[in-house]
Amino acid sequence: MSSSTHDTPGAAGTPSTPRGARARARIEVTEAIKDEARRQLAVDGAAKLSLRAVARELGMVSSALYRYFPSRDDLLTALIIDAYDSLGETAETAHDAVADAGPVRRWTAVCEAVRAWALAHPHEYALIYGSPVPGYTAPRTTVPPAARVGLLLVRIVRDAHRGQGVAKTPLPTELRTEAERLAADVAPDLPPEVVAVLVAAWAELYGLVGFEVFGQFNRIVEDREPFFRHAVARLAHSVGLVHG
């Protein structure tokens, strides 16, 4: 009886070692593939991403790479999810650093984090907020990562609504039905008047960032950091955040 008790951990532990090594090796190869794919995105853009080219640069045969990513679209999806998660984590970390501050300060911190991430990762930003990749349709697995920043902005506005309140902008009659639908889908606990301008502000944030990342502000806006900070403060006020 005691002999079998002593043997069990060894028997269980012995085969787990190679499995663990294989798992670690797979993770390392997967990351190497994605790193090379990101390098190619920076050089050629997402539309020209090729599994064969990635395999060639890594010294792999194509058939081996297909065991990690069966198609170009699978690799693109992995890169897209990674980019959204990296952006979301950056925004959440910035928010957590000022979580006890007022809603305008929290809003500004998130927006500034989005801008900083985009400027540091322009090709990944282009992958998720640039032109659609021909022939690629993003699966639903990209939706939760893509929603991280938006949900964070909703959280800030929700906290303000439950606390000191938010200022509501009157809705045009022709927008009422759509605003109510948006509120039901995005934030049922917020007034439709607030949700309508919140969705617009979310889009305007990425418009501001995109203009800077893609060069549309060249020879127009020179001191871009204070310009951006002022713009996102105005966005905060547009969604009804009136308390620091």
N, C-alpha and C positions, 0 to 999 in steps of 0.2 A: 504493500500500500504506500509506504513512505517513498519507495524507489520511484514509483510512477509519478508521485507528487513532485519529486525533484527533477524528473526528466521532462515534465510538461513545459516549463518555461523555455528550456533549451530547444525542445522540438518546435515550439511556436516561434521562438526568436530566430532560429537558423534560416528558414526560408524567407523571413521578412526582410533580411538584409539585402539580397539581390533585388527584391521588388522595390525596396526603398531607393536603391542606387539607380534602378531603371527609371523610377519616377523622377528623381532629381535630374537625371540626364535628359529626360523628355522635356522638363521645364526649361533647362538650359538651352536646348536646341530650339524650342518654341520661341524663347526670347531672342535668340540669335536671328531667327527667321524674321521676326517682327522688327528687330533693329535694322536689318538690311532692307526690309521693305520700306521703313521710314526714310532711310537714306535715299532710296530710289524715288520716293514721293518728293523729296526735296529737290531732286535733280530733274525728274521727268514729269512729275504730277501723277495724280491717282489714275487718270485715264490710261496711262501707259504702264501701269504696274503689271508685271509678268512673273508668274511662278517660276518659269524656266530661267528667267534672268536672276531671280533671287537664288535659286538653286545653284546656278553657275557661279555666282559670286561667293557662295558659301562652300563651294567644292562638293556639292551634293548632286546626286542624280535626281532627276525630276520625280521619279517614282518614289524615292525616299521622302521627299518633301510633301508629296500628296498624302502620306500617312499622318502628317500634322495638320495640313490644310487641304482638304479635297479639291478646292477650287479657288480661283482668284477672289470670288465673292466672299468665301469663308475667311480669307486672310484680310480682306478689306473690312469685314464686319468686326474682326478682332481688333484691328487698328482703330476703328471708329469707337468701339466700346472703351478701349484703353484711353483714347483722347477725351471722351466725355467724362470718364471717371477721374482722370487726372485734373481736368478743369473743375469738376465738381468738388473734388477733395481740396483743391487750392482755395476755392471760394468758401467752403465750409470751415477750413482752418482759419482763414482771415476773419470770418464772422465770429467764430468761437473766441477769438482774441479780444473782441469788443462786445461780447454777448450781453454785458451788463450796461452798455451805453444806450442812448436813446435810439429810436428807430431810424432817424436820418443818418446817424453815424454808422449804424449797422448796415444800412442800405448802401451807403457810400463805400464802406469797406469791401462789401461783396463785389460791387461794380469795379472798383479799382483792382481787385484780385483777378477778375475776368480779363481786364485789359492787360495786366502784367503777364498773365499766363499766355495770352494770345501773342503778345509781342515777343515772348521767349520761345514760343512754339508756333511760328507763323504757318508752317506747312501742315501741321496737325489741325490748326484752326481752319485752314482752307479746306481740309478734308471734311470737317463737320459743318462748316458754315459757308463754304465757297460754292462753286458751281457743282451741280449734281454730276456724279460719275456716270458716263454713258453705259447703259445696259445693266446698271446695278440698282437693286431695290433693297433698301435696308429692312431687315426683319424686325419683328416686334421686340427682340432681345435688346435692341438699341434704345428702346423707349425709356426704361427706368434710368439708365445712365444719363440720357439726354435731358431728363427732367430735373436733375439734381439742383442746378442753379435756379431754375424757375420755381421749384418748390421752396427753395430757401427764401426767395423774394416774397413768395406768398406767405411764408411763415412770419416774416418781419411785419408785413402789412396786417396779418391776422392778430399778431400780438398787440400792435398799435390799436386795432379796432376794439379788442377786448379790454384794453387799458384806457389810455387817455382819449381814444377815439380818433377817427380819421375824417378829414373834410371830404364831402361828396360833391362831385361835379354833376350838375343836372344832365340827364340824358336826352338827346333828341328823340322825339316820338318814334321816328323810323328805326332807331337803334335799340329800342326797348326789348323787343323779342329776342334779338341776337344776344344782347347783354345778359338777359335772363338765362338763355341757353348756355352761354359761356360760364356764367356763375355756377350753374348746376354741374357742369363738367369739371371746372377747375377748382372752385372753392365755394361750395354751397353755403358755407357759414358767413360769407362776405356779401355785402350789398352788390347788386349788379352794376351800379354806378361805379363802384370801386374796381370791380373785376375788369370791366371794359377798359379803363385807363391803365390798369396794371398789365394787361396783355399788350397794350400798345407800348407801354414803357419798356417791357421786356424786349420787344422787337426793336425799339429805338436804341436800347443799350447795345445790341449786337450790330446795329447799323453804325453807331459811333465807333465801335471797336473795329468793325470791318473797314470803314473808311480809312482808319489809320493803318491797319495791317496791310491793306492792299494799295496804299499809296494815294488815295483820293484827296488827302489833306496836303499833299506836297505843294509847296509854294502858295498855300492858302492859310493854314494854321501852323504857326511856328512854335509857340510855347504850348505844347499839347497837354501837358499834365494839368495845369490849372484850368485850361479850357475844358478838359474832360471832367474834372472835379465839379466845375460849375454846372456843366450839362447834366451830370447825374444827380446833382442836388436839385436841379429843376425837375428832373424826372420824379424824384422822391416827393416833391411838393405836388406834382401832377396826380400822383396816386393817393394824395390826402395825408401824407406824413408831414405833420406840422410841428412836432416836438422833437428837437435835437436828436 
